């Protein structure tokens, strides 16, 4: 039986949406939790600034681009959850080198430090964006990788570096490939919160392309997948899709969220500035999670409409914190 209380864990990107949820989950499991947040001049720690469990973590401010610092941070660590990354597709069109530096070189720094520290498990966070537009559905882990944005290219490179460290140095790597995780604390760069925060202010929503389909998974289900990936011996050397196994267009998502918020009708306004360059838009994503079911015993547990409702209620309580028209990922 895997005992988290005996493990020292490190979460990179712990101040973000996913990282803060994972850090709190691990504290509740009893793990000795080292939370790495990105150093900044204001001394802020992202969502951990408001976490009731922050006092039960060791919070370290650093930068994954600093290789020497990563070796220091990894001392005594048993399990690494690597979540730190530059996210968001649109900004990667303008700052591709930043994505290479953080997402590729940062991953390399963590992998080298983890190899030298002799960690028990390294969990790499991947994304369904590495698949690009589905060539066949549902998308299994054998689907070709297609870099349709500099962001997705950087994540493909990071995943392949992690794979290479497993094959070359026997580093016990497992990759968790998340389809569209959503839930409380997510930035309005993502589609679910941008729709919710706009519709909580009225019945109009400004969107780009409304026809691509996505596969959404609630954040608590993704957190279970992370833990199972670290706990399961047969997961070493594997990449596993984590998604809700349902497909919905952006248009239908907006209408669903509008109905749950209480609007009889909504108006969708086409905003060309929110559309991606031709050839870059990922038109279709639908996860095949059969490998995660087989290896991890994982399946989504929270019904989608319940997950949407829980997310809506959280944003309703924190609406003043969010810009509903931030650039969509």
N, C-alpha and C positions, 0 to 999 in steps of 0.2 A: 504494500500500500504506500503510495507516494505521500510523503509528509512535508507540507510546505513549511511547517514550523522549524524544520531543520535546515532550511535553505536560505542563503543570502542571494537576493535577486537584484538585478539592475534593470530599470526601464528607461530607455532613452526616449526623448520627446514626451516626458511625463507631465509637462504643463499643458499639453494639447487636449483635444477632444477625446481621442482614443486613449492616449497615455494616462490622463488623469483618472479615467474610469478603471484602467488596468491597475494602476498604482493602488487605488482604493480597494479593488477586488483582492489584491494580493495581501494587503494589510489585514483585511477581514479573514483571509485564509491563515493568518498567523506568520506569514513569511517576513523575514528581516528585509525590509524594502528600501533600496537605494534609488531615489528618483532623480534622474538627470534632467534638468531644465536648461534651456538656452540662456546663457549669460546675456544680460542687457544692463545698460547704464542706470535704469530705474530700479533695478533689483526686484522686479516683479517675477512671479513664478507661474504665470498663466492661471489655469483653473485651480491649481493647488493653493493659490492665495485665499480661496474661499472654501477649500475642502475642510470638513470637520475632522478629517483623519490626517491632515498634514503633520500634526505634532507627533504622529506615530511612524513617520518616515524619516529617513536621512535624505534631505534634499540637497543636491549638489548642483551648482550653477557652472556650466562649462560649455564647450563647443565641440561637437563630434569631429570637426575639421582639425582639431588639435590632437595629433597622434600621441604625443607624449602624455597629454592629460588623460587620454583614454586608457593608457596602460595603468595610470594611477587609479582611475575610477574602477577598473576591473579587478583590483586586488581583492582577493578573498571571495569573489563572486562565483556562485554555483550555476545560476541560470541568467541568461541575458535575453531580454525582450527588446529588440531593436525596432523602435517606431519612429525615431527622429528622421524627418525628411522635409524638404520643401515640397508642399503640395499645391495643387491648383494648376490646371492645364493652361489657362490664358496667360498667366505671368511667364510661363516657360517659353512662350513665343518670343518674349522680349529679353529674357535673362537666362538663356540656355546654359551659359557657363556656370551660373550660380547653382543650377540643378545638378550639374556634373560634380561641382565641388562638394556640395552637401550630400547629395543622394548616392553618389558613386564613391568619391574619396572618403566621405564620412563612413560609409559602410565598410570600406577597406580598412580604415583605422580601427573600427570596432572588431572586425574579424581577426586582424592581426593581434590585437590585444587579447581577444578571447582565446585564440590559439595559444598564445604565450602563457595565459593564466590557467590553461587546462580546464576550462569550464565544462560543466556537465551537460549543458544544452544551450544552443544559440537559436532563438526563434526569430526568423527574419519576417518582417511584415511586407507582403507583396500586395498587388492591386490588380483588379480585373482589367484595368486600362492596358496592361501589357498584352492582352489578346487583340486589342483593336476591335473593329466590327466583326461580329461572329461570322465565320465561314460556314459553320453548322451549329445547330443548337440541339440540346443544351451543350454548353462549352465545357469540355473536360480538360484535364491538365495536359493532355497531349495536343491540344489545339495549337496551331502555329502562333508564335509571338510576333506582333506587328507594332512597330513604333509609329503611332499616328500623331505624336506630339513629342517635343523634347522631354517633357515630364515622363511620358511612358518609356521613352528610350533610356532615361536615367534609371528608372525602376527595373527595366529588363537587365541593365548592366549590373545593378546591385544584386539582383536575384542570381545572376550567373556567377558573380564573384562569390556569393555564399555557397553556391553549388560547387565551385572550384575548390573552396577551402575544405569542404566535406570530402571531395574526391582526392585532393592532393595531400591533405594533412589529417584526414580522419576527424575533422572538427564535427561534433554531433549537431548538425544543422537541421532544422525543420522550417519550412516556409509556409506561412499562413497567407493564402491569397484571397483577400477580402473583396467581395463584390460590394455594392453600395451600402455600407454601414451608415445608419442614421440614429439620431437620438438626442437627448439633452446635451447642451454645450457645443454642438457643432456650429461651425462658422457659416454665415449666410453666403459664403462662396459656393457651398453645396446646395443642390437643388431643393431638397426637402425643406430646410429651414428658410431659404429665400422665398419659397411659395408661402409657407406658414406665416412668416413675419409680414409679408405684404397683405395677406388675406385677413390677418388679425386687425389690420388698419382700414380695411374696406373690402369691396368685392372685385377690385381690379388687380391683375397681376401682370407684370411685364416679364416676358420670357423671350428667349431666342428660339431655336429650333424646338418645336413641341412634339415632333414625331419620333425621335429616337426612343428606344425602350431600354429600361434598366431593371435590375434585379436587386431589391432592397432587403436588408437584414438589420434587425434591431441590435443596438449596441450591447445589450446584456448577452445575447446569443453569441456575438463575436468575442466577448470576454471569456465565455466558456470554452470557445475554440482555442484561444490562446493558452489557457491553462492545460487543456487536454493535450495540446501539441507538445508542451514541455513535460507532461507526466507520462506520455505513452512511448515506450521504447521502440515500437514498430514504426513510429513516425520519423525516426532519424533518417535523413537522406531523402525525405519526401517533400513534395509541394502539394498542398491540398486546398481546394476551393471551399470558400465559406460564403454562402449566399442563401437567400430565401427561397430559391427555386420557383419564383413567380416572375412574370414579365408584365410590365406596365409602361405605357408611353408617358412622356412628360405631360401631354395634354390630359390624359385620363388621371394621372396623379394629381394635377391641379384641381380637377373637378372632384375627385375623392376627398382631398384635403378641404376644399371649400365646403362640401357637404358636412364633413365632420365638425368644421368650425361653426356651421350654422347658416351658411348662405344658401338661399334658394337657387340663385344663379350667380355665376361669376363671369367677368369679362377678361379674356386673355388678350393682351396687347402685344403685338409682334414688335420686338426691339432688335433691329438688325445689328446693333453694336454688341449684342449679347450672343451673337452667332459665331461659330468657329470657322476658321478658313476651310475652303473646299478641300476635301481629302483628309482633314484632320478629325472631323466629327466621328465619334464611335456611334454607329447607328443602332446596334443591337447587342445587348448583353443578357444572358440567361445561364445561370450556373448549373453545372452537373456536380453535385456534392456527394456522389456515391462513394468516392474514395474516403472522404472525411467520415462518412457513416461507417464504412468498413473498418478503417484504421483507428479512428478516435471514438467511435460510437456517438458521433455528434449529429444532431439535427436541430433545426430551428424550433424553438419552443413557444415564442411569443407570437400569437396570431397577428397578421399584418395590421388590421384595422385597430386592434388594441394598442399595438406599438405606435401607430400614427396618433391615436388619441392621447396616449401618455406623453408623446413628444409635443403635441399642440398645447397641452396644459402646462408643460414646463415653460415653453416660450411665452405663453400668455402671462405667466408670473414674472418673466424676465425680459419683457419686450423692449424696455428702454435701453438695454445693453446692445441692441443689434441694429445694423444698417440693412434694411431689407433689400437694397439695390446694389449690394456688393457684387463684384464680378463673379459670375458662376464658374465653378470648377469645370 
